[in-house]
Amino acid sequence: MRHVNSRCPAALRLLPLFLALLAGCGQPPSQPLSSPAPASAAKAPAQAPAPVPKSGVEMVLLPASEFTMGDDDGEEDEQPAHRVQVSAFWMDVSEVTQASFQALMGRNPAKFTGPDRPVERISWHAAIQYCNMRSQRDGLTPCYDLKTLACHFDADGYRLPTEAEWEHACRAGTTTRWSFGDDPGQLKDHAWYKPNAAKKTHPVKSKRPNPWGLYDLYGNVAEWCQDFYADSYGDGNPVQDPRGPVAGEDRVLRGGSWAVDEDRCRSSARDFEAPGLADVCFGYEAYGFRCVRRANPPAGARNGDSAGDARPPAAASTRTGAPRPGAP
């Protein structure tokens, strides 16, 4: 499904394609799973001590898990529903704010200005530049080669979430249309979307979080993902840490925005856009992002170890000793 109708001429939409074809993201094709593990819903994220980085952005450690990605009753590009395993990773609690973006990049492209509002009018290219700058600020190894656009997933810096990571984080162990259930009447408590947003963004974390303490995964701004877009999930075989097609024209957007209705804000709903469109054409004011980084197990730890396992039983906040915001 397309998030918006592009107002950009077709020729300009092809400008990012040459570099995009070079990307490949430095990864092998996804491999089938050998022994699926049952998924589990984590309803109450645990607290775990972790330093707050220099960039000051709060993150949550999300558990490794197997879940069903997609929806056989959804749009064609959400099909087939299939089993996916994802490794543990850290994710920003909220969308990147204008204050955070301006502090690192020295500019604020947003139309709806406010330090606590999500930055928008952001292309995919601008988002990965921010990821690298934030990695450098925090003393981490950047994930992106900005010349080839390749993503080095083994680096310990920040990057955009894969589409599978994003949906795993959004669902938070649930199987319903939204993480709070199937009742669209509750969406207004969790999201800024067309019926309640008044045609603009709003400060992050002003709606209820999902069960893992993540805010604004529905609405406010649509969030760029790492993956190239494909119009289906292929054969539907189970996969481990999928990273999408190795090449393509468009990149995935997830979560809906202030400009769309409830159906576009479902956990499985997909959108896409050319990665450089916000720079080349019109700077659409509904595109933003959040960052992730890989979870590093301690030296010598193995999957299944009770101590130091990179797969926590529930999400854990980087705010040491503080209750998770929005916790009951």
C-alpha positions as CSV (number, residue, x, y, z in Angstrom):
1,M,0.0,0.0,0.0
2,R,1.2,3.5,-0.8
3,H,1.4,6.0,2.0
4,V,0.7,9.0,-0.2
5,N,0.4,9.8,-3.9
6,S,3.8,11.1,-5.0
7,R,3.8,14.6,-6.3
8,C,7.2,14.0,-7.9
9,P,7.7,13.4,-11.6
10,A,8.6,9.8,-12.5
11,A,12.0,10.8,-13.8
12,L,13.0,12.4,-10.5
13,R,11.8,9.4,-8.6
14,L,14.5,7.4,-10.4
15,L,17.4,9.6,-9.2
16,P,18.0,7.6,-6.0
17,L,17.8,4.2,-7.8
18,F,21.4,4.0,-9.1
19,L,22.8,4.3,-5.6
20,A,20.1,2.1,-4.1
21,L,21.0,-0.7,-6.4
22,L,24.5,-0.7,-5.0
23,A,23.4,-1.0,-1.5
24,G,22.7,-4.6,-0.9
25,C,23.1,-3.9,2.8
26,G,26.1,-6.3,3.0
27,Q,24.1,-9.4,4.0
28,P,23.4,-12.9,2.7
29,P,19.9,-14.0,1.7
30,S,17.6,-14.9,4.7
31,Q,17.9,-18.5,5.7
32,P,15.0,-20.9,6.6
33,L,14.7,-21.7,10.3
34,S,15.6,-25.2,11.4
35,S,13.7,-25.3,14.7
36,P,11.1,-22.6,15.4
37,A,10.6,-21.5,19.0
38,P,7.3,-20.5,20.4
39,A,6.6,-16.8,20.6
40,S,5.8,-15.2,24.0
41,A,4.1,-11.9,24.8
42,A,6.0,-9.7,27.2
43,K,3.5,-7.6,29.0
44,A,5.6,-5.9,31.6
45,P,9.1,-4.8,30.5
46,A,11.8,-5.5,33.1
47,Q,14.3,-2.9,34.2
48,A,18.0,-3.4,33.5
49,P,20.9,-1.0,34.3
50,A,22.3,0.5,31.2
51,P,24.2,3.8,30.6
52,V,22.4,6.7,28.9
53,P,24.5,7.6,25.8
54,K,26.0,11.0,25.1
55,S,23.2,11.6,22.6
56,G,20.8,11.3,25.5
57,V,18.2,9.2,23.6
58,E,16.4,6.6,25.6
59,M,16.2,3.1,24.2
60,V,14.5,-0.1,25.1
61,L,16.1,-3.6,24.9
62,L,13.7,-5.8,23.0
63,P,13.6,-9.6,23.4
64,A,14.5,-12.1,20.7
65,S,11.5,-14.0,19.7
66,E,9.6,-15.7,17.0
67,F,6.4,-14.1,15.8
68,T,4.0,-14.1,12.9
69,M,4.7,-11.3,10.5
70,G,2.1,-10.0,8.0
71,D,-1.6,-10.6,7.8
72,D,-3.4,-13.0,5.4
73,D,-6.5,-10.9,5.9
74,G,-4.7,-7.6,5.2
75,E,-3.5,-5.9,2.0
76,E,-1.9,-8.0,-0.7
77,D,1.6,-6.8,0.2
78,E,1.1,-8.0,3.8
79,Q,0.8,-11.6,2.6
80,P,1.5,-14.3,3.2
81,A,1.7,-14.3,7.0
82,H,4.8,-16.1,7.9
83,R,7.0,-17.0,10.9
84,V,10.0,-14.9,11.6
85,Q,12.7,-15.0,14.3
86,V,14.5,-11.8,15.3
87,S,17.5,-11.4,17.5
88,A,17.4,-9.1,20.5
89,F,18.1,-5.4,19.7
90,W,17.8,-1.9,21.2
91,M,15.2,0.5,19.9
92,D,14.5,4.2,20.5
93,V,11.6,4.7,22.8
94,S,10.2,7.4,20.5
95,E,10.6,8.8,17.1
96,V,13.7,11.0,16.6
97,T,12.7,14.5,17.8
98,Q,13.6,17.8,16.2
99,A,15.8,18.7,19.1
100,S,17.8,15.5,18.7
101,F,18.1,15.8,15.0
102,Q,19.1,19.5,15.1
103,A,21.7,18.9,17.8
104,L,23.6,16.4,15.6
105,M,22.9,17.6,12.1
106,G,22.8,21.4,12.7
107,R,19.5,21.8,10.9
108,N,15.7,21.2,11.3
109,P,13.8,20.5,8.2
110,A,10.5,20.0,9.9
111,K,7.3,21.8,8.9
112,F,5.6,21.4,12.3
113,T,8.3,22.9,14.5
114,G,8.7,22.1,18.1
115,P,11.7,20.5,20.0
116,D,9.7,17.5,21.3
117,R,7.8,16.9,18.0
118,P,9.2,14.2,15.6
119,V,11.5,15.5,12.9
120,E,9.8,15.1,9.5
121,R,10.5,16.0,5.9
122,I,13.2,13.4,6.3
123,S,14.4,11.2,3.4
124,W,15.8,7.7,3.9
125,H,19.2,9.1,3.0
126,A,19.0,11.8,5.7
127,A,17.9,9.3,8.3
128,I,21.0,7.1,7.8
129,Q,23.2,10.1,7.9
130,Y,21.8,10.9,11.3
131,C,22.3,7.3,12.4
132,N,26.0,7.6,11.5
133,M,26.4,10.9,13.3
134,R,24.8,9.6,16.4
135,S,27.0,6.6,16.3
136,Q,30.1,8.8,16.2
137,R,28.7,11.0,19.0
138,D,28.3,7.9,21.2
139,G,31.7,6.4,20.4
140,L,30.2,3.6,18.3
141,T,31.1,2.2,14.9
142,P,28.8,3.6,12.2
143,C,26.7,1.1,10.3
144,Y,26.4,2.8,7.0
145,D,28.8,3.4,4.1
146,L,27.4,6.6,2.8
147,K,29.0,6.2,-0.6
148,T,27.5,2.8,-1.4
149,L,24.6,3.0,1.1
150,A,25.5,-0.5,2.4
151,C,24.5,-1.3,5.9
152,H,27.0,-3.2,8.0
153,F,24.8,-5.1,10.5
154,D,27.8,-6.3,12.5
155,A,28.7,-2.7,13.5
156,D,27.6,-1.7,17.0
157,G,26.3,1.7,15.9
158,Y,22.8,3.0,15.1
159,R,20.8,2.1,12.0
160,L,17.2,2.0,10.8
161,P,15.2,-1.1,11.9
162,T,14.6,-3.9,9.5
163,E,10.9,-4.3,8.6
164,A,10.8,-7.5,10.7
165,E,12.4,-5.7,13.7
166,W,9.9,-2.9,13.4
167,E,6.8,-5.2,13.3
168,H,8.2,-7.3,16.1
169,A,8.6,-4.2,18.3
170,C,5.2,-2.8,17.3
171,R,3.4,-6.1,18.0
172,A,5.2,-6.5,21.4
173,G,4.2,-10.2,21.5
174,T,0.6,-9.7,20.3
175,T,-1.2,-11.1,17.3
176,T,-4.1,-8.6,17.0
177,R,-4.5,-5.7,14.5
178,W,-2.9,-3.3,17.1
179,S,-0.9,-4.1,20.1
180,F,-3.8,-3.1,22.4
181,G,-6.3,-5.4,20.6
182,D,-8.7,-5.2,17.6
183,D,-10.9,-2.3,18.8
184,P,-10.3,0.7,16.5
185,G,-12.0,2.9,19.1
186,Q,-8.9,2.6,21.3
187,L,-6.5,3.9,18.6
188,K,-7.1,7.5,19.6
189,D,-5.5,6.8,23.0
190,H,-2.3,5.4,21.3
191,A,-1.9,7.4,18.1
192,W,-2.0,10.7,16.4
193,Y,-3.7,9.9,13.1
194,K,-6.1,11.6,10.7
195,P,-9.3,11.7,12.9
196,N,-7.5,13.4,15.9
197,A,-4.2,14.9,14.7
198,A,-5.6,18.2,13.2
199,K,-3.3,17.8,10.2
200,K,-0.1,18.1,12.1
201,T,2.4,16.2,14.2
202,H,2.4,16.3,18.0
203,P,5.0,15.9,20.8
204,V,6.3,12.4,21.1
205,K,5.3,10.3,24.0
206,S,2.0,12.1,24.4
207,K,-0.1,9.0,23.8
208,R,0.0,5.6,25.5
209,P,2.9,3.3,24.8
210,N,2.7,-0.3,23.7
211,P,3.3,-3.2,26.1
212,W,7.1,-2.8,25.7
213,G,7.2,0.9,26.4
214,L,7.5,2.2,22.9
215,Y,5.6,5.3,21.8
216,D,4.0,6.5,18.6
217,L,4.6,3.3,16.6
218,Y,1.1,4.1,15.3
219,G,0.6,7.5,13.7
220,N,2.4,10.8,14.2
221,V,5.0,10.2,11.4
222,A,5.5,7.2,9.2
223,E,8.9,5.6,10.0
224,W,11.6,4.6,7.5
225,C,12.9,1.0,7.7
226,Q,16.1,-0.4,6.4
227,D,14.5,-2.7,3.8
228,F,13.9,-2.3,0.1
229,Y,10.2,-2.7,-0.6
230,A,8.7,-5.8,-2.2
231,D,5.0,-6.2,-2.9
232,S,4.8,-9.6,-1.1
233,Y,6.6,-11.7,1.4
234,G,7.5,-14.3,-1.2
235,D,7.0,-18.0,-0.4
236,G,6.1,-17.4,3.2
237,N,8.8,-19.7,4.6
238,P,10.0,-19.0,8.1
239,V,13.2,-16.9,8.3
240,Q,15.8,-15.7,10.8
241,D,16.5,-12.0,10.9
242,P,15.2,-11.1,7.4
243,R,16.6,-8.0,5.8
244,G,14.4,-7.7,2.8
245,P,15.3,-7.7,-0.9
246,V,19.0,-7.2,-1.8
247,A,18.0,-4.3,-4.2
248,G,15.1,-2.2,-5.2
249,E,13.7,1.2,-6.0
250,D,11.8,2.1,-2.9
251,R,12.3,1.7,0.9
252,V,9.7,0.6,3.4
253,L,7.7,3.0,5.7
254,R,5.8,1.7,8.7
255,G,3.3,2.8,11.3
256,G,1.1,5.2,9.4
257,S,1.0,8.9,10.3
258,W,-1.1,12.0,11.2
259,A,-2.3,12.0,7.6
260,V,-3.9,8.6,7.3
261,D,-6.8,6.6,8.7
262,E,-6.9,3.7,11.2
263,D,-6.4,1.0,8.6
264,R,-3.0,2.4,7.6
265,C,-1.9,2.4,11.2
266,R,-2.2,-1.4,11.8
267,S,0.8,-3.4,13.0
268,S,1.1,-5.2,9.7
269,A,0.3,-2.3,7.4
270,R,3.1,-1.4,4.9
271,D,4.0,1.7,2.9
272,F,6.9,2.7,0.7
273,E,8.6,5.6,-1.0
274,A,11.8,6.5,-2.9
275,P,14.7,6.9,-0.5
276,G,15.7,10.3,-1.6
277,L,12.3,11.7,-2.3
278,A,12.1,14.1,0.6
279,D,15.3,15.8,-0.6
280,V,14.6,15.7,-4.4
281,C,11.0,16.7,-4.6
282,F,8.8,18.1,-1.9
283,G,9.9,17.1,1.6
284,Y,6.8,15.3,2.6
285,E,5.9,16.3,6.2
286,A,4.8,12.8,7.3
287,Y,8.1,10.9,7.1
288,G,10.3,10.4,10.1
289,F,12.2,7.6,11.8
290,R,13.6,6.0,14.9
291,C,16.9,4.1,15.4
292,V,17.9,0.7,16.6
293,R,21.3,-1.0,17.4
294,R,22.2,-4.6,17.9
295,A,22.3,-6.1,21.4
296,N,25.8,-7.3,22.3
297,P,26.0,-10.4,24.5
298,P,28.9,-10.5,27.0
299,A,32.1,-12.3,25.8
300,G,31.7,-16.0,26.0
301,A,27.9,-16.0,26.3
302,R,25.9,-18.4,24.1
303,N,22.3,-18.4,23.1
304,G,20.4,-20.0,26.0
305,D,22.8,-19.0,28.7
306,S,20.9,-17.9,31.8
307,A,23.4,-15.1,32.4
308,G,24.4,-12.7,29.7
309,D,22.0,-14.1,27.1
310,A,21.3,-11.5,24.4
311,R,17.7,-12.6,24.4
312,P,16.0,-11.0,27.5
313,P,12.7,-12.3,28.7
314,A,11.1,-8.8,28.2
315,A,12.0,-5.3,27.1
316,A,14.3,-3.3,29.4
317,S,14.7,0.4,29.5
318,T,18.1,2.3,29.3
319,R,16.9,4.6,32.2
320,T,18.6,3.1,35.2
321,G,16.4,2.5,38.2
322,A,13.5,4.6,36.8
323,P,10.0,3.2,36.2
324,R,9.2,2.8,32.6
325,P,7.3,5.8,31.4
326,G,3.6,5.1,31.1
327,A,3.8,2.0,33.2
328,P,0.6,1.3,35.1
